[in-house]
Amino acid sequence: MLHTRTTPAQRRRELRRLLASGRLLRMPGAVNPYSARLIQEHGFEAAYLSGAVLAAELCLPDIGLTSSTEVAARAQQVTRVTDLPVLADADTGFGAPVNAARTVQLFEDAGLAGLHLEDQVSVKRCGHLDGKTLVPREEMVQRVRAAADARRDTGFLLMARTDARGVEGLDAAIDRAKAYVDAGADAVFPEALADEREFAAFRAALDVPLLANMTEFGKSPLLSAATLEDLGYNIALYPVTLFRLANGAVEDGLRTLAAEGTQASLLPRMQTRSRLYEVLGYADYTAFDSAVLDFTLPPGA
């Protein structure tokens, strides 16, 4: 049936193996459990849960309005159906350092392979918007230390994201990232870098795994996988790509339905019923149900 056949510990080991392989790990953002299954079927080796996508699904802006329990609940739904390691956006840890510690354990229990914490204040902004405010470096160091100390599985990946490039400049962002690694971060996510030179500068300054955020319509150029691999990056993140594609298709469909009064012209663009059932594993559920229910009571029962 449609569920993971691996344990969280196995998936955490697999993520670390992939990050140590020297290859670029391409990581699309899953919109929901179904899309996570599609990411796996199309040959990707890891998936991501975006805080911005979860907020948008709830029709909320990405300004820290969601809770750690809401994110953990979606994470558990996703990790139930995929064998891929899943990395999740933990925003600022949802409060003080003690909240970040609790978030780590909630996310461990949800089956995730890792998370990233950022150095914005709790009333945060999307990483590619202006007007961001950072916590002092020392406060983010406490946040990272609390998260690292809270881990019960040392395989769980703790990534530190810094939004300092757009607030304090590139050099300060690099200095912050080094402090976060010293505090216990296993990897670094430098947000909103401006060009290839800045990506290269981060790689030259740090010897831990680095994530490149290739979100659309942002401040960073959309670098190819080959370019990012040449730059020495470990993860190419596509956090909102599937969500934007899906919403674009929904809007096109609504316009067509309103104008034409029927969905007939949209059928060639739709996933078929048979493909839907194939992804959902209807045949496997039927076989399982038959195996469980196909029995005969003994005489006298």
C-alpha positions in Angstrom: 0.0 0.0 0.0 1.0 3.6 -0.3 3.2 4.3 2.7 6.8 4.6 3.4 8.8 1.4 3.8 11.8 3.1 5.5 12.3 4.5 9.0 13.1 8.1 9.9 16.6 7.0 11.0 17.2 5.5 7.6 16.0 8.6 5.8 18.2 10.8 7.9 21.2 8.6 7.1 20.3 8.8 3.5 20.2 12.6 3.5 23.6 12.8 5.1 25.0 10.3 2.6 23.6 12.4 -0.3 25.1 15.6 1.1 28.5 13.9 1.5 28.4 12.4 -2.1 29.8 15.5 -3.9 26.7 15.5 -6.1 24.2 18.3 -6.2 20.9 17.2 -4.5 17.9 18.7 -6.3 15.1 19.2 -3.8 11.6 20.2 -5.0 9.1 21.5 -2.5 6.1 19.2 -2.0 2.7 20.9 -1.9 1.1 18.0 -0.1 1.6 14.2 0.4 0.4 13.5 -3.1 3.0 15.7 -4.7 5.7 14.2 -2.5 4.8 10.9 -4.0 5.1 12.3 -7.4 8.5 13.8 -6.6 9.7 10.4 -5.6 8.2 8.8 -8.7 10.0 11.3 -11.0 13.4 10.3 -9.7 14.3 13.0 -7.2 16.1 11.9 -4.1 14.7 14.3 -1.5 11.8 16.6 -0.9 11.2 19.9 0.9 8.3 21.4 2.9 8.1 25.2 2.5 6.8 27.3 5.3 5.7 29.8 2.7 3.7 27.2 0.8 2.0 25.9 4.0 1.0 29.5 4.9 -0.3 30.2 1.4 -2.3 27.0 1.4 -4.0 28.4 4.6 -4.4 31.7 2.7 -2.0 33.4 5.1 1.1 35.6 4.2 4.5 34.2 5.1 5.0 36.3 8.2 5.2 33.8 11.0 1.5 33.1 11.4 1.7 29.3 11.2 2.6 27.2 14.3 5.1 24.5 14.8 2.3 22.0 15.3 0.7 22.9 12.0 3.9 22.3 10.2 4.6 19.1 12.1 1.2 17.8 11.2 1.7 18.4 7.5 5.2 16.9 7.8 3.8 13.7 9.3 1.3 13.4 6.4 4.1 13.7 3.9 6.6 11.4 5.5 4.0 8.7 5.8 3.8 8.3 2.0 7.4 8.8 0.7 10.7 7.0 1.2 12.6 10.2 0.4 14.3 12.2 3.2 12.3 15.4 3.7 13.8 18.7 4.9 11.4 21.2 6.5 11.3 25.0 7.0 11.1 25.7 10.7 11.0 29.5 10.2 12.5 31.1 13.4 11.9 28.0 15.5 8.5 29.6 16.4 9.6 31.7 19.3 12.4 31.7 21.9 15.3 29.2 21.9 13.2 26.8 24.1 10.5 26.9 21.3 13.2 26.0 18.8 14.2 23.0 21.0 10.6 21.8 21.1 10.2 22.3 17.4 13.2 20.0 16.7 11.6 17.2 18.7 8.2 17.7 17.1 9.8 17.5 13.7 11.8 14.4 14.7 8.6 12.7 15.8 7.0 13.7 12.4 9.6 11.6 10.6 11.5 14.5 9.0 15.2 14.1 8.0 16.0 17.7 9.1 15.0 21.3 9.4 16.4 24.8 8.9 16.1 27.7 11.3 16.5 31.3 10.3 17.9 34.4 12.1 15.0 36.7 11.6 12.8 38.0 14.4 9.7 35.9 15.0 7.5 38.3 13.1 9.4 37.3 10.0 9.3 38.1 6.3 9.7 36.1 3.1 13.4 35.8 2.5 13.2 37.6 -0.8 11.3 40.6 0.5 12.8 43.8 1.8 12.2 45.1 5.3 13.5 42.0 7.2 14.7 42.4 10.7 17.4 40.1 12.2 17.8 39.0 15.8 21.3 39.7 17.2 23.9 37.1 16.3 24.1 36.0 19.9 20.4 35.3 20.1 20.5 33.2 16.9 23.5 31.3 18.3 21.4 30.5 21.4 18.6 29.4 19.0 20.9 27.0 17.2 22.5 25.6 20.4 19.1 24.9 21.9 18.0 23.1 18.7 21.2 21.1 18.6 20.9 20.1 22.2 17.3 19.0 21.8 18.1 16.5 19.2 17.5 12.9 20.2 18.7 11.5 16.9 22.1 12.9 16.0 21.4 12.0 12.4 18.6 14.6 12.2 20.1 17.5 10.1 20.1 20.9 11.6 20.6 23.7 9.0 21.0 27.4 9.8 19.6 29.9 7.5 20.9 33.5 7.5 19.0 36.4 6.0 21.8 38.8 6.7 22.8 39.4 3.1 20.0 41.8 2.5 20.3 43.5 5.9 23.9 43.6 6.9 25.8 42.7 3.7 27.6 39.7 2.4 30.6 39.7 4.8 28.3 39.9 7.9 26.2 37.0 6.5 29.3 34.9 6.2 30.4 35.7 9.7 27.0 34.9 11.0 27.0 31.6 9.2 30.3 30.6 10.7 29.0 31.4 14.2 26.0 29.2 13.6 28.2 26.3 12.5 30.3 26.7 15.6 27.0 26.6 17.6 26.0 23.3 16.2 24.5 23.7 12.7 25.4 20.9 10.3 24.7 22.9 7.2 24.0 26.5 6.0 21.3 28.1 3.9 22.4 31.6 2.8 19.3 33.4 1.7 18.8 35.9 -1.2 22.3 35.9 -2.5 22.7 38.3 -5.5 24.9 36.6 -8.0 27.3 33.7 -8.7 30.2 35.6 -7.1 28.3 35.7 -3.8 27.4 32.0 -4.0 31.1 31.3 -4.6 32.2 33.5 -1.6 30.0 31.5 0.7 31.4 28.2 -0.6 35.0 29.5 -0.1 34.3 30.6 3.4 32.5 27.4 4.8 33.2 23.7 4.6 29.8 22.5 5.6 26.9 21.6 3.2 25.4 24.6 1.5 21.8 25.1 0.1 21.1 27.4 -2.8 17.5 28.7 -2.9 16.3 28.8 -6.5 12.9 30.3 -5.8 11.2 32.1 -8.6 10.7 35.9 -8.8 13.3 36.4 -6.0 16.5 38.2 -5.5 18.8 35.3 -6.6 19.4 34.3 -10.2 17.9 31.0 -11.3 21.2 29.1 -11.7 21.3 25.8 -13.4 22.0 22.5 -11.6 25.3 22.3 -13.5 26.3 25.8 -12.4 25.5 25.1 -8.8 27.4 21.8 -8.8 30.4 23.6 -10.3 30.1 26.2 -7.5 30.3 23.4 -4.9 26.8 23.6 -3.6 25.1 20.5 -2.1 21.4 21.3 -2.4 19.4 23.1 -5.1 16.1 24.0 -3.6 12.9 24.6 -5.6 10.6 25.5 -2.7 7.5 27.0 -4.4 7.8 25.8 -8.0 5.1 23.1 -7.9 2.7 25.3 -5.9 3.1 28.1 -8.4 2.6 25.7 -11.4 -0.5 24.2 -9.8 -2.1 27.6 -9.0 -1.4 28.8 -12.5 -3.1 25.7 -13.9 -6.1 26.2 -11.5 -6.5 29.9 -12.6 -6.3 28.9 -16.3 -8.9 26.2 -15.7 -11.3 28.6 -13.9 -11.0 31.2 -16.7 -11.7 28.5 -19.3 -14.7 27.1 -17.4 -16.2 30.5 -16.9 -15.8 31.5 -20.5 -16.8 28.2 -22.2 -19.3 26.8 -19.7 -17.6 23.3 -19.9 -14.3 21.8 -19.0 -14.2 19.7 -22.3 -11.3 21.7 -23.8 -9.3 21.2 -20.6 -9.3 17.4 -20.7 -6.0 17.0 -22.6 -4.3 19.0 -19.9 -5.7 17.0 -17.0 -4.2 14.0 -15.2 -6.3 11.1 -16.2 -8.3 9.0 -13.7 -6.2 6.0 -14.5 -3.0 7.9 -13.7 -4.5 9.2 -10.5 -5.4 5.7 -9.4 -1.9 4.4 -10.4 -0.2 7.0 -8.2 -2.6 6.3 -5.3 -2.0 2.5 -5.6 -5.6 1.5 -5.9 -4.6 -2.0 -7.1 -2.3 -2.5 -4.1 -5.1 -1.5 -1.7 -7.5 -3.9 -3.5 -5.0 -6.7 -3.2 -4.4 -6.0 0.5 -8.1 -5.9 1.2 -8.8 -9.1 -0.6 -6.0 -10.9 1.3 -7.4 -9.7 4.6 -11.0 -10.4 4.0 -10.8 -13.6 1.8 -11.1 -16.2 4.5 -13.6 -18.9 5.6 -14.7 -19.4 9.2 -14.0 -22.9 10.5 -17.0 -25.2 11.2 -18.8 -24.3 14.4 -17.3 -20.9 14.7 
